[in-house]
């Protein structure tokens, strides 16, 4: 089969782009390095669309949350990633979390069934010189190809660190000490009883000792080429957060609000939460505990957490380097490299951050390429939508001089008109106004565009 378009990278963005193209009958070659005997430092399997940092696709609230709105938009546009996530969903409060294995398997099955899609396990070391291509190699692009991208863009890619959170075996958690509860008893939808998280309470003395241990614990050493790489705020190692102030963690991943310790009937001083990581509930992810502590230090320190004294870990935390383009400077509004417009980029390498955003940019790249192959002009996503806001940011509205990876958020959306009576809306009303406006704009766009 002679492909009409070549997609490099079998992560969430590449798989979503391939799905959008192949289901329209377009001949696609999808190249993925894993499966050739090589893997990135963070990947553990050869599965397509492997989730490595967390099993959560974050909030599924499409009325009051920007990422939940992005879920809604992607579902409306036939996203494979969201369909697979819904199929592999596990309880996680109001978040959309998945069984990693089932999630990847659902994506692999759907893509393998596409007759115009050729999936190849191969390493691509150079950018295609001709023919349409989508580069979705992600933040861990192999060295040779990354060097080729650097040469094509005329500038070195920026880089930052992304840290992995530990995963604990459920049967090693002391449930006589811990308890099941979602914050404010908020469930994840049908079938949820508001008890989606395991909570480990700390009193003040325990928290202060733990905080001191994070600061004193031995960390992994940076290599020379990593020394000046900044962290991304959305995936900050817990010990780096701890260094910002004594109470930073209590207002972040260890905040106790909305959680009632059944032993006291009160909110604890601080709390460690674990979220279900697979469907059968045997693995639980330490929420917000991405870390660069050495493994021995993690075992020692995390077993001082009440209820985790005898914890056994399926995976300890780790650290990997991410790379991304200065997209506002390098890419046009359709994600094409300005100096080589036959090349599109998609996913985290464009400077979006997060699984959902990565998949969303892959979806957009696929739709844009499909229109180009059909000889049609692509109508931009409405600026009021989550997709439109995110794409506008990474392709021109962010400041190129200070560009950093960005999650979707309401700050990227066009301002709202004044509320009723000309006054400022309440916070919940503002969020609902953003999401209502976006949904209406997307409906109109879909009605007017052959997608």
N, C-alpha and C positions, 0 to 999 in steps of 0.2 A: 504494500500500500504506500503510495506516495503521499506524504502528509501535506496539508495546506498550511499547517502551523506547527511549530515545534515549541513545546513547553518544557523548560528545564527546572526540575524540582518537584518532588512528590509530597510536599507538606500540605498544609491546609489550603494555602493560596493556589498552589499548582493544581491540586486535585479539584478545587472548586472551578478554576478556569477551564480545566479539561472537561469537566462535566457540562459546563454551560455551552461549550463549543460542540462536543461530541453529541449531545442530545439534540442538537440542531442539524445533525448529519454531516458536520464538518470533519474532515480527516485530520486527526491529531496524533502526534508522536509525543509521548510523555516520558521524559528521561529522569530516572532517580538513581543516585549513586549508591544508596544503601541496597544491599543484595548482591553487591560485587565483591564483598569482603571488606569494604570500607564503611566507616560510620563517622559522624561528627563526634566531638567529645561529649555531647549531651545525650545523644540518642542511645537507646538500649535495645531496640529491635530493628528489623528491616521492614516493618509495617508502613504502609502509606499513611500519611496524616497522623503520625505518632504524636501524642501529647507528652511533652517532657517536663514542663514547669509546674503544671497543676492540671487536675482533671476538671476544673471549673471553667465554664464559659461565662461566668459572672451572672449578673442579675438578669432574670427573665421578665422583669416588670416592664411591660411596654407602655405603661401609662405614666410612670414617674421616674424612669431611669433611661439615660441615653443609650447604654449598651443593650438594654431590653428593647428599646425602640429599634436598634439595629437588627436584633434578632427578628423582630416583626417584619422589617423591610426585606430581609434576606429570605424569610419564609415566603413572602409575597412574590418574590422573584425566582422561586424554585430552587433554593440553595440546597445542595447535597449535604454540606456540612451541618446545617440545622436539621435536616431530615434525619441524618445519622445520629445526631445528638439527641433528638427526641426519641429515637428508637432505643438508644443505649442509656437513657436517663436514670440517675440514681438520686435518692433523697438528699437535698441540700438547702433546706429553707426556701427562700425565694430565688435562689441561684439555679442555674442550669449546669449541673455537674453530670458527668457521664462515667460509665465503665469504660476505661481506656481501650481494653482489648476488643470489646464489642463495638465500640465506636469505629476503630480502624477497620475492623472486619466488615462492617456495614458499608463503609466507603469503598473498600477493595471490591466487594461483591458488585456494587452498583457500577463502578467503573469497568470492571471486567466484562460486564454484560453489554457494553456499548460496542457495536460492530465497527464503528469508524475510529476507535481509539486503540492505539498501539502502545502498550506500556513496556518500556525497556529499562532493564537494570543496567545502567551504564554511567560512567563518569564522563562529564563534558568539561573539557579543560579550556575551551576558548569560546568566545561569543560567536554565534553564527554570523558569517559575513554577508549573507543574503537570505531572503525569504522571511516571512513573518515569524516572530518568536516572542515568547513571554518568558522572562527570567524571574523565577519564583524560588530561588535557591535559599532564601531565608537568611537569618542573621548569622548562620554558621557556614556560609559559602566556602567551598573548598579553596585552598590557597591558590592554585593555578587559575581558576576561573575568577576569583576575587582580584587577582593581579590584572587579568584581562579587563575586568570592569573598571579598575582604577585607571588603566591605560586609556580606555575608551572615554572616560569621563574627564580626563585631564586633571583629576584631583584624587587624593587618597580618600577612601571611605572613612567616615567617622566610626567610632566604636564605643561600646559600653558593656558593663557586665550584667549578667542575668543569673540569679542564684536559684537553686533547686531546694524545695522544702522536703523534710524527711517524711517518710510514710511508716506508720506503726501497724503491727498486727493487732486486730481487734481483741483477740483472746488473751493478749498480754496486758490489757488495760484493766486496772482495778476499778470495777464499777460500784464497789462499796464506797469508794471515795468520789468518783466522778458521777455525773448524771447527764441524761439526754434532755436537751432543750434548745430550741431555736430562739434567737434574741427576740424578745417581746412575744414569744410563742407563735411567731409568724411562720406558717408552713409553706411548702413549695407547690401547692396546688392540690388537685384531687389525690386522695390517698395519704396525704401528709397529715401527721398528727401534731405538728409544731415541735417535734422532738428530733430534729435532723442533725444536731451537732452533739458531740461528746464534749463536756465542759470540765476542766480541771481548775479548781479554785485555789487562789493563793491569798494568804493574809499579808499584812504589810511586811512583816519580818521575812517571810518566804520570798516575797517579790524583791525586796532590797538585796537579799542574798543572791537571787537569780540574776538580777541586773548587774551586780558586781561581778558575777561569774562570766557573764557575756563580755564585759569589758576586759577581764583578765585572761580569758580563754585564748589559747594559741590558735592563730589563724593561718590559712594557707598563704604561702609566699607568692608574690606576683613575679612573673617572668619579666625580663627587661622590657620586652615589647608591649607589656600590659600595664606598666607602672603608671602611666598617665591617663588610663582609660576611666571615664566617669561612670558612675552608676546611673541607671534609669530610676526615677523616683517611684514608679509603680511596682518595682520588684526589688526594693531595697533590702539587703541582708539585715537580719534582725539585730545583729551586734552593731551595725552602722547606725540604725535607728536609735539603739540604746545610748550610743555615744553622743547623741544630740541633746540629751537631757534626761533627768531622772524619771520624769513622768511621760516621756514621749510614747513609750509602749502602752501605757495605761490609757492613752487617748488614740491608740492605733490598734494593732492586732490583738492586744491584750486588754481591750476595754471591757469592763464588767457590766455596762448598762444593759438593762432589760433581761438580766439573767439572775434567777433566784436560786441560791444555794439551798437545797432541801434540808441541809443540816442546820442552817441558821435562819432560813426564811428571808435572808437579806442578800443584796448584791455583794459579791466578794470584793476584795481590794483590787484584785486583778484576776484575769482568767485566761487560760490557754484553751483554744477550741480546736477540735479535730473534726474534719469533714469526711464523710464516706467517699472512698476512692474507687470502689468497684461495686458491681451490682449485688453480689452476694454479701457484701458488708464485712468482708474479712480484712480489708485494708482501709486505714484512715489516715488522711493527710493533715499534718500540723499546719493550720491556717496561718499564713503570714510568717512562717518560720524558715523562709529561705535563708541560707547561711553559707559563710565561707570558713566556719570553724573547722578545725581538723576533726577527722572522724572519731578519734579517741576522746577528744574534748566534747564532742556532741553526745556521745554515749554517757559520759560522766555527768554533764550538766543537765541534759534533758531528763535523766532519771532522777533528778532532784525535784521535778515537777510532781506535785501531789497526784497520785493515781497512775503515774508512769514510772514508779520505782523499779518495776520489773519489765518495762517495755522492751519488746523485741522489734527491730526495725527491718522492714522489707527494703528500704532505701534510706540512706543518710543524705544529708544535704550536700550540695556541691556547687560548683561555680563554672560558668562558661562565658566566653566572650561573644558578643554580638556585633555585627557590622551593618551599617545602613548608609544609603545614599543621601546626599544633600539634595533631596528631591525638588524643593522649590526652585533651585538653581538649574537642575539638570533635566527635569522631566516637563513635558508639556501637559496640558489639561486632560489628555487621554492616556497619560502614563507612559508616553513614548519618550525615548531618549532624544533630546533635541538634535544632537549631532548624528544620530543614526536612527531615524524614525521607524525602521523596520523592527526595532527592538522595543518591547514593552517591559516594564518591571511591575511586579505585583508582590503583595505580602509585606512582611516585616522589613525586608530590605529597602522598601520605599520610605521607611521612617514612621509607619504606623506602629502601634504597640498593642500586643494582645492577640490571642487566638482569634477572637471574633473579628476584630478589625483586619487582621491578616487575611482571613477567609473572605471578608467583604470586599477588600481591594482585589483579591483574586477573581471574585464574581464580576466586579466591574471591568477588569481587564478582559475577561472572557467575553462579556457582552460587547465591549468596544471593538474587540478583534472580529467578532461575528459580524458586526455591522460593516466593518471595513472590508471583509472578505465578500460581503454581499453587495458592495459598491454603494452603501447607504451612509449618510452622515449621521453620526451618533448624537442624539439630543442629550445634553448634560443632565444628570440627575438634579432635581430641584434643590436649590441651595438650602431650603428649609428642612430637607430630610437629613437623617443621620448619615447616609451614604454621601449625599451632596456636600454636607458640612465637612466630613472627614476628608474627602477627595480634594475639596477646595483648599483645605489647610495644607495638605502635603504636596500639592502641586502648584502652590503659588502664594497662598495667603499667609503662610508662616514666614518669619524673618529668616532669610537664608543664612545670615551671619551668625545666628544663634539657634539654628534648627536642632531640635531634639525630638526623639520619638514621642508620640502623643496617643493616648487613648481617646476614644470618642467621648465627648462631654458637651453639655449644653453651652459651655463657653464658646464653642466653635460655631454655634448656630446664629443666624441673623437675629438681632434684637426683636423682642415682641413689641407690639403696639401697647399703649397704655391699657391698664385694666379697666373694669367697669367704673364709670364715673371719672375716668382720667387718672385714677390713682394707681399705685403700685400693687401688683398682685401678691398674695401670700405665696410662700415658697411652694407649697403643694399645688396651688393653682397655677403658678408659673410653669412648673414641670408638666402639668396636664395640658396647659396651653401649647407648649412646645410640641408635645407628642401628638395632640389632636391636629395641629397645623401640619405637622410632617406627614401624618397618615393621609390627610386629605390631599396634600401635594403629590404624594406618591401614587394615589389612586388616579389622579388626573394624568400624571405622567404615563402610567401603564396604559390607560385608555387611549392616549394619543401616540404611543410609540409601539412599533411592532417588535416586542421583545422575545 
